[in-house]
Amino acid sequence: MHAHFWGVFLFVAVVRMQYAKLPLSFDEQAKLLRSRGLIADHDLLVERLENVSYYRLSGYLYLFRNSDDTFKTGTTFDTVWKFYTFDRQLRLLVLDAVERIEIAVKTNLVYFHAHQHGPFGYTNPATLPGLNSDAHTGLLKKLRDEQQRNKEIFVKHFMKKYSDQHAYLPCWMASEIMTYGMMLTLLNGVEKAHKATNGSRFGVPDDVLLSWIRAIGGIRNMCAHHSRLWNKEIGYRPLIPRQKKHPEWHVPVEVKGNRIFGMFTVLKYMLNIIAPQSNWMERLVSLLEQYPCIPKHSMGFEVNWKECPIWSNK
């Protein structure tokens, strides 16, 4: 009887949690938004909804909503759309920085490993002591799968000429077909001395650099999947170097890892080293100035953020 009671309770609970909303036409979606107080031209709103889904826009509409789902007085779709276009341009800017950093890290990672262990050293688990047997086998399988389906000329050429002797590409070729996740696995696997070499290039401990690479991978995925970025709280947070050795991260601006400004600062710090000629900061400042309606504090920007030595290139 006791079991029967809980079975009935669980069934009722599941029924109560069933999703009951039905899909609306684009016209109905526009009417719904306008009925809740959004100021918008109906036809233009329908056109936007046909190209950018209601659900995607809801992340930007949320900022202007009251607790009863109506919109705050005076909310226009034009303002909401500015938030959306700002975020899209911000993602493109972030991807530009991530591309430079990813290539630089991968280049140095493979360079040192190849010189220490040879072109195929990565196939030997002994050269990647940071990986257990399953992780190493998994990495090789992913590389092998990518190698087999890849259509790049250099892959076809190598396999045609050397496949009878080598099942895998030399590491510098393999790095060109490596995903970000594979690169991170390889970075996790190399010897501590190798990690320290990577960290020393950027003047930070290797655990800090590793946290940056992981966090960059997270933000890279967000951008690649067109997720909302501008006011997100970072899931995997980059470690901030300690103040004693790295006061530039703390004075006169306290850089925190939980908001997007912290990630921007990591990107800028690394770009200062690998691409000091880059005008990435100027492009970011220009974007912020182009959209004065965007609240910078939601991204973690302090009023005096430009005084941070990392951003002022001091």
Residue pairs with C-beta under 8 A, 6 or more apart in sequence:
24 32
24 54
26 46
26 49
26 50
27 46
29 46
29 49
29 54
30 40
30 42
30 45
30 46
30 49
31 42
33 40
33 45
33 61
33 71
33 77
34 40
34 42
34 45
36 69
36 70
36 71
37 70
37 71
37 72
37 73
37 75
38 45
38 61
38 64
38 71
38 75
38 76
38 77
38 80
39 74
39 75
39 76
39 77
40 76
40 77
40 78
41 77
44 77
45 77
48 57
48 77
48 81
49 57
52 84
56 226
57 80
57 84
59 228
60 80
60 83
60 84
60 87
60 228
61 71
61 80
63 83
63 231
64 71
64 72
64 75
64 79
64 80
65 71
65 72
66 72
79 293
82 291
82 293
82 294
83 230
83 293
83 294
86 230
86 287
86 290
86 291
86 294
87 228
87 229
87 230
88 226
89 287
90 229
90 230
90 287
91 222
91 223
91 226
91 229
92 223
93 280
93 283
93 284
93 287
94 219
94 223
94 229
94 263
94 264
94 267
95 220
95 223
95 224
96 280
97 267
97 268
97 271
97 278
97 280
98 216
98 219
98 220
98 223
98 267
100 271
100 274
100 275
100 278
101 216
101 267
101 270
101 271
101 274
102 180
102 183
102 216
102 220
104 270
104 274
105 183
105 187
105 198
105 213
106 175
106 178
106 183
107 175
108 198
108 201
109 175
109 183
109 186
109 187
109 190
109 194
109 198
110 171
110 172
110 174
110 175
111 172
112 190
112 194
112 197
112 198
113 121
113 122
113 127
113 171
113 186
113 190
113 194
114 121
114 170
114 171
114 172
116 127
116 194
117 124
117 127
119 170
119 171
119 172
120 166
120 168
120 170
120 171
121 127
121 171
122 128
122 168
122 171
122 174
122 186
123 140
123 167
123 168
125 131
125 133
125 136
127 190
127 191
128 136
128 139
128 186
128 189
128 190
129 189
129 191
130 188
130 189
130 190
130 191
131 139
131 185
131 188
131 189
135 185
135 189
136 189
138 185
139 182
139 185
139 186
139 189
140 168
142 179
142 182
143 168
143 169
143 174
143 177
143 178
143 182
144 167
144 168
146 177
146 178
146 179
146 182
147 155
147 159
147 168
147 169
147 174
147 177
150 177
152 176
152 177
154 173
154 176
155 169
155 173
155 177
158 166
158 169
158 170
158 173
168 174
169 177
175 183
178 186
180 217
180 220
181 217
184 213
184 214
184 217
187 195
187 198
187 210
187 213
188 210
192 206
195 206
195 209
195 210
196 206
198 206
198 209
199 205
199 206
199 207
199 208
199 209
199 210
201 273
202 209
202 269
202 270
202 273
203 246
203 273
204 212
204 241
204 246
205 241
207 239
208 238
208 239
208 241
211 236
211 237
211 238
211 239
212 238
212 239
212 266
212 270
214 236
214 238
215 234
215 236
215 237
215 238
215 257
215 263
215 266
216 238
216 263
216 266
216 267
217 236
218 234
218 235
218 236
219 229
219 234
219 260
219 263
221 227
222 229
222 232
223 229
229 260
230 260
230 294
230 298
230 299
231 260
231 295
231 298
231 299
232 260
233 258
233 259
234 257
234 258
234 259
234 260
234 262
234 263
237 257
237 258
237 262
238 257
238 262
238 263
238 266
239 257
240 249
240 250
240 255
240 256
240 257
240 262
241 249
243 249
243 250
243 251
248 308
248 309
248 310
248 314
249 255
249 265
249 308
249 310
252 304
252 307
252 308
253 302
253 304
253 305
253 307
253 308
254 302
255 261
255 262
255 265
255 308
255 310
256 262
256 300
257 263
258 300
259 299
259 300
260 299
260 300
261 299
261 300
261 301
261 302
261 305
262 300
264 284
264 299
265 308
265 310
265 311
267 280
268 280
268 281
268 310
268 311
269 310
271 278
271 280
272 310
272 313
276 313
281 311
285 306
288 294
288 296
296 305
305 311
306 312
